[in-house]
Amino acid sequence: MNKKRKIYIGFMRGFMIASTAITAALVLFLLVYVFINGIPNISWELLSTKRSYLTERIGILPDILNTVYIVLATLVIVLPFGVGAAIYLTEYAKNKRLVAMIEYAAETLSGIPSIIYGLVGMLLFSNNFGTSLLAGALTLVIMNLPTVMRTTQESLKTVPQSYREGAFGLGAGKWRVIRTVVLPGCVDGVITGCILSVGRILGESAALLFTAGFAHALNGIVEGLASPGATLTVALYVYAKEEGEFGIAFAIAAILMILTLLINLSATLVGKYFDKRRNV
């Protein structure tokens, strides 16, 4: 190996090490900065009460519940549609050109800025259902549909074709093969798509600013979905930008960071669990 080659390899190795160190340092700095400024402001009163303008008490319980409501509503709608679309495209569709067009459209939807989804959601859903968590959930359904569909598709493709052929050879019908052989073999992809969707729902704010509103009212799930409500991300924006309550904003940011870390950890553990089951 000549001298120039050694210098080039050493430079590229140093560059990659430096890039890794800078990336890790930025992530660590962000986590530490948010936690240092946010965790001291987290209290039981903050988590268990609602906002009171009379006593100037600040509580984020309605925002936590609104976040839970909108996550559940979105998943209840997006999972059947996303998984069903993936099954059709992978197992039933014969026109490969049509499948390619739909996949391209799904990838395009994944790259559209969320503020555009918010504008479309406001025109389609808020004008018909009013500004409410339901309008926000329907907007998030459109946003997360490509994620669920594509992750399920990729997981369906990992199921060996021999499994399908063996089931057909035993006399099973198409739907029975999918239900009893294919879907159990790709359940990890469905769960991973679900977890990734939850992470995106938790982190979304731009689309919800247009569709779900800013209210901090404490409601049950049925009444809450029909009413305006602020999720944790929207509440963070309101407290930081509109009211200047940066301590509360950092507390909410720390909660969202913890939830994001737990979601990523859950996705990793689920993937390892199903990989272990598959290799047994």
matplotlib code that plots the C-alpha trace (Angstrom):
import matplotlib.pyplot as plt

x = [0.0, 1.5, 1.8, -1.0, -3.3, -2.5, -3.0, -6.4, -7.6, -6.4, -8.1, -11.4, -11.3, -10.7, -13.5, -16.0, -14.9, -15.3, -18.7, -19.9, -18.5, -20.2, -23.6, -23.4, -22.4, -25.3, -27.8, -26.4, -26.3, -29.9, -31.0, -29.0, -30.1, -33.8, -33.7, -31.7, -34.2, -37.3, -37.2, -36.9, -40.2, -42.1, -44.3, -47.3, -49.5, -48.4, -49.2, -52.5, -54.3, -55.7, -55.0, -56.8, -56.6, -58.3, -55.5, -52.8, -52.2, -50.8, -51.6, -51.1, -53.5, -55.9, -53.0, -51.8, -55.3, -55.8, -52.6, -53.8, -57.2, -55.7, -53.1, -55.9, -58.2, -55.5, -54.4, -57.9, -58.4, -54.9, -54.0, -56.9, -56.5, -52.7, -52.4, -55.3, -53.7, -50.4, -52.0, -53.8, -50.7, -48.5, -50.8, -53.7, -52.7, -51.7, -51.0, -47.4, -47.6, -50.5, -48.6, -45.6, -47.7, -49.4, -46.0, -44.6, -47.6, -47.1, -43.4, -44.4, -46.9, -44.2, -42.1, -44.8, -44.3, -46.8, -47.9, -49.5, -51.3, -52.6, -53.9, -55.7, -57.0, -58.4, -60.2, -61.5, -62.1, -62.3, -64.8, -67.0, -66.5, -65.3, -62.0, -61.6, -59.4, -61.3, -60.3, -56.7, -56.8, -58.2, -55.4, -52.8, -54.3, -53.4, -49.9, -49.2, -50.9, -47.8, -45.7, -47.9, -48.5, -44.8, -43.5, -46.2, -45.4, -41.8, -42.6, -45.0, -42.2, -39.9, -42.3, -40.9, -42.9, -42.5, -44.8, -47.6, -47.0, -47.1, -50.4, -51.9, -50.7, -52.7, -55.8, -56.1, -57.7, -56.1, -57.5, -56.9, -53.2, -52.9, -54.7, -53.0, -49.5, -48.5, -49.8, -48.4, -45.0, -45.0, -46.6, -43.3, -43.6, -47.1, -46.1, -43.1, -45.2, -47.6, -44.9, -43.3, -46.7, -47.2, -43.8, -44.8, -48.2, -46.6, -44.2, -46.6, -47.7, -47.9, -50.9, -52.7, -52.4, -54.7, -57.1, -57.3, -57.1, -55.5, -58.1, -56.9, -60.3, -60.6, -63.0, -63.8, -62.7, -66.0, -66.6, -62.9, -62.7, -65.6, -64.1, -61.0, -58.0, -54.2, -51.9, -48.5, -46.7, -49.3, -49.3, -45.5, -45.9, -48.6, -46.7, -43.4, -44.6, -47.8, -47.5, -43.7, -43.9, -40.5, -40.3, -43.5, -42.5, -39.2, -41.1, -43.4, -40.3, -38.7, -41.8, -41.9, -38.2, -38.8, -41.8, -39.8, -36.9, -39.4, -41.0, -37.7, -36.7, -40.0, -39.5, -36.0, -37.1, -40.1, -37.8, -35.3, -38.2, -39.6, -36.2, -35.5, -38.9, -38.2, -34.8, -36.0]
y = [0.0, 3.3, 6.4, 8.4, 5.4, 5.3, 9.0, 8.8, 5.9, 7.7, 10.9, 9.1, 7.2, 10.4, 12.1, 9.3, 9.3, 13.1, 12.9, 10.3, 12.2, 15.5, 13.7, 12.0, 15.2, 17.2, 14.5, 14.4, 18.2, 18.4, 15.8, 17.2, 20.8, 19.9, 17.7, 20.2, 22.9, 20.8, 18.1, 20.6, 22.1, 18.8, 18.3, 16.2, 19.3, 20.1, 16.5, 16.1, 19.4, 21.6, 25.3, 27.8, 31.4, 32.5, 31.1, 31.3, 27.6, 25.7, 22.1, 19.9, 17.0, 18.0, 18.2, 14.7, 13.3, 15.1, 13.5, 10.1, 10.6, 11.7, 8.9, 6.3, 7.8, 8.0, 4.4, 3.0, 4.5, 4.3, 0.7, -1.1, 1.1, 0.9, -2.9, -3.6, -1.5, -3.3, -6.7, -5.9, -4.4, -7.3, -10.3, -9.5, -6.7, -8.1, -4.8, -4.1, -0.7, 0.3, -1.0, 1.0, 4.2, 3.7, 3.1, 6.2, 8.2, 6.9, 7.9, 11.3, 11.7, 10.9, 13.8, 16.5, 19.2, 18.8, 22.4, 21.5, 18.6, 21.0, 23.4, 20.5, 19.1, 22.5, 22.8, 19.2, 18.2, 21.4, 23.0, 19.9, 18.6, 21.9, 22.6, 19.4, 16.6, 14.4, 16.8, 16.6, 12.8, 12.5, 14.7, 12.6, 9.5, 10.8, 11.7, 8.3, 6.1, 5.8, 4.8, 2.0, 0.8, 0.8, -0.9, -3.6, -4.1, -4.6, -7.0, -9.0, -9.4, -11.0, -13.9, -16.8, -17.7, -21.4, -20.8, -19.6, -22.5, -25.0, -23.7, -23.7, -27.2, -28.2, -26.8, -23.5, -20.5, -17.2, -15.3, -18.2, -18.3, -14.6, -14.7, -17.8, -17.9, -14.5, -12.1, -14.0, -14.0, -10.2, -9.0, -7.4, -5.0, -4.1, -3.3, -1.4, 0.7, 1.3, 2.4, 4.7, 6.3, 6.9, 8.7, 10.9, 11.7, 12.7, 15.0, 16.7, 20.2, 22.2, 20.2, 20.2, 24.0, 24.3, 21.5, 20.6, 24.1, 25.3, 24.6, 23.2, 21.9, 18.6, 16.2, 12.5, 10.8, 11.1, 14.7, 15.5, 14.2, 16.4, 19.5, 21.6, 20.6, 21.2, 18.2, 18.3, 19.7, 22.4, 23.2, 23.6, 26.1, 28.0, 28.3, 29.2, 31.5, 33.0, 33.1, 33.2, 30.3, 28.8, 26.7, 24.9, 24.6, 22.9, 20.6, 19.5, 19.2, 16.9, 14.8, 14.5, 13.6, 10.8, 9.5, 9.5, 7.6, 5.0, 4.6, 4.1, 1.6, -0.2, -0.5, -1.9, -4.4, -5.5, -6.1, -8.1, -10.1, -11.2, -11.8, -14.2, -15.9, -16.3, -17.9, -20.3]
z = [0.0, -1.1, 1.1, -0.6, -0.1, 3.6, 4.0, 2.2, 4.4, 7.5, 6.5, 5.8, 9.0, 11.0, 9.1, 9.9, 13.6, 13.8, 12.1, 14.6, 17.5, 16.4, 15.8, 19.2, 20.9, 19.4, 20.5, 24.0, 24.3, 23.2, 25.7, 28.6, 27.9, 27.7, 30.8, 32.9, 32.1, 32.1, 34.8, 37.7, 36.5, 36.4, 39.4, 40.4, 40.4, 36.8, 35.7, 37.6, 37.3, 34.5, 33.7, 36.0, 35.0, 38.3, 40.5, 37.8, 38.3, 35.3, 34.7, 31.6, 32.4, 29.7, 27.2, 28.2, 27.8, 24.5, 23.3, 24.3, 22.7, 19.4, 19.3, 19.9, 17.4, 14.7, 15.3, 15.2, 11.8, 10.2, 11.1, 9.3, 6.2, 6.2, 6.8, 4.4, 1.6, 2.2, 2.0, -1.2, -2.9, -1.9, -2.1, -4.4, -6.9, -10.3, -12.1, -11.2, -12.8, -10.5, -7.5, -8.4, -8.9, -5.5, -3.8, -5.4, -4.3, -0.7, -0.7, -2.0, 0.8, 3.3, 2.1, 2.1, 4.9, 7.7, 7.5, 4.1, 5.7, 8.3, 5.6, 3.8, 7.0, 8.0, 4.6, 4.5, 8.1, 10.3, 7.9, 8.2, 11.7, 13.3, 14.9, 17.1, 18.0, 15.5, 12.7, 13.9, 14.1, 10.5, 9.3, 11.1, 9.5, 6.1, 7.3, 8.9, 6.3, 4.1, 7.1, 8.2, 4.6, 3.6, 6.8, 6.5, 2.9, 3.5, 6.3, 4.1, 1.5, 4.1, 4.6, 2.5, -0.6, 0.4, 3.4, 1.1, -1.3, 1.5, 2.8, -0.7, -1.1, 2.0, 0.4, 2.2, 0.4, -0.3, 2.7, 5.0, 4.0, 4.6, 7.9, 9.4, 7.7, 6.2, 8.8, 11.9, 10.0, 9.6, 12.8, 13.8, 10.8, 11.7, 15.3, 14.2, 11.9, 14.7, 17.1, 14.5, 13.9, 17.6, 17.6, 14.7, 16.2, 19.5, 17.7, 15.4, 16.0, 12.7, 11.3, 14.7, 15.0, 12.0, 12.9, 16.6, 18.3, 21.5, 24.2, 27.6, 28.6, 30.5, 28.7, 28.3, 25.2, 23.3, 24.2, 23.8, 20.2, 19.3, 21.0, 20.3, 22.4, 22.6, 22.5, 24.4, 21.3, 20.7, 24.4, 24.3, 21.5, 23.3, 26.6, 24.9, 22.1, 23.3, 27.1, 27.7, 30.2, 29.3, 32.4, 31.6, 27.9, 28.9, 31.3, 28.4, 26.1, 28.7, 28.9, 25.1, 25.0, 27.6, 25.6, 22.3, 24.0, 25.3, 21.9, 20.2, 22.9, 22.4, 18.7, 19.2, 21.8, 19.7, 16.7, 18.8, 20.3, 17.0, 15.5, 18.4, 17.9, 14.2, 14.8, 17.4]

ax = plt.figure().add_subplot(projection="3d")
ax.plot(x, y, z, "-o")
ax.set_aspect("equal")
plt.show()
